[in-house]
Amino acid sequence: MARIYFATDVHGSNKVWRKWINVPNSIEKVDVLVLAGDLTGKSIVPIIDRGDKWTARIFGRTWELKTKEEVQELMQKIAESGYYPMEMTPQEVQELQNDPKKLDRLFEKVMTQRMEEWLTMALEKVPENIEIIVMPGNDDEFCIDPVIQKFEKESGGRIIYPLGKAIELNNLPGYQIISFDYVNPTPWNTPREDNEKGLWKRLEKLVDLVTMDWNRVLANFHCPPHGTRLDLAPKLDKNLKPVYVLGEQIREHVGSKSVRKFIEKYQPLMGLHGHIHESYAADKIGRTIIINPGSEYVEGILRGFIIDIDPQKGLERWWKVEG
């Protein structure tokens, strides 16, 4: 029996990452750890050194800090929530506000630094017999891909960058995992998006990678299929505010029709998805079981699914866990 722990959408949260790499210490016999998409945080939070105090604007309030200890405590709190805290002078803040390219370079630097710290931590904390799959998602800039690839090479394959290949794991022989990071268009114009026609072309390229029967393939696709329990998100108005009718929040299906078409056509054993934080669910398309752990990274909650696969009998069981 092989046991997979699948999670997604940590968005830079130090707390959730630490919980994920410690799963083998809290769940019996985990063979494979998968973190599938949206690894990085969304913004830099300046903690401004004003000489006699430090100020920061985060979590809906303005913070005034009097000591270095208070600064360190806030920096930890910010990092645990998924952002990138940086101590700066007012002049440095002004320079970044006036130079978007410089800000972009700094953002890439802090993202890659945290990714390196995380992967180093994973190699130190996760037992050597456990395989670790780490995949970017639509929110992730392309600068992090070379970092994961470097760790894959240097770790001898303990860290696995799954894009562009079909993986047969040592701990799950006789099965393959194919992975996909792109999603259909979102209101936020994230780095890895394409229209449905473009997505279908990208997805069809994965078919040539598969060398096994589709009932022995896991489709690790960040985007969930359209029209399922996995892709329900709040409907937004033109100002990107949630729509309410008679006091009830309206939800709509926002997943990819191309991903659904792919699953309907090829019927892999499972679809492993994320992207839509609110849709913590399991569903079925034909004979394919599909799951989305959802995400509560800001609150520091790790959500995931445990998946048990018997090398001979196939999928045995799957269930949600969080903590």
Secondary structure by P-SEA (a helix, b strand, c coil): cbbbbbbccccccaaaaaaaaacccccccccbbbbcccccccccccccccccbbbbbcccbbbbbccaaaaaaaaaaaaaabbbbbbbcaaaaaaaaacaaaaaaaaaaaaaaaaaaaaaaaaacccccbbbbbbbcccccccaaaaaaaaaaaacccccccccccccccccccbbbbbbcccccccccccccccaaaaaaaaaaacccccccccccccccccccccccccccccccccccccccccbbbbbbcccaaaaaaaaaccccbbbbccccccccccccccbbbbbbcccccccbbbbbbbbbcccccccbbbbbcc
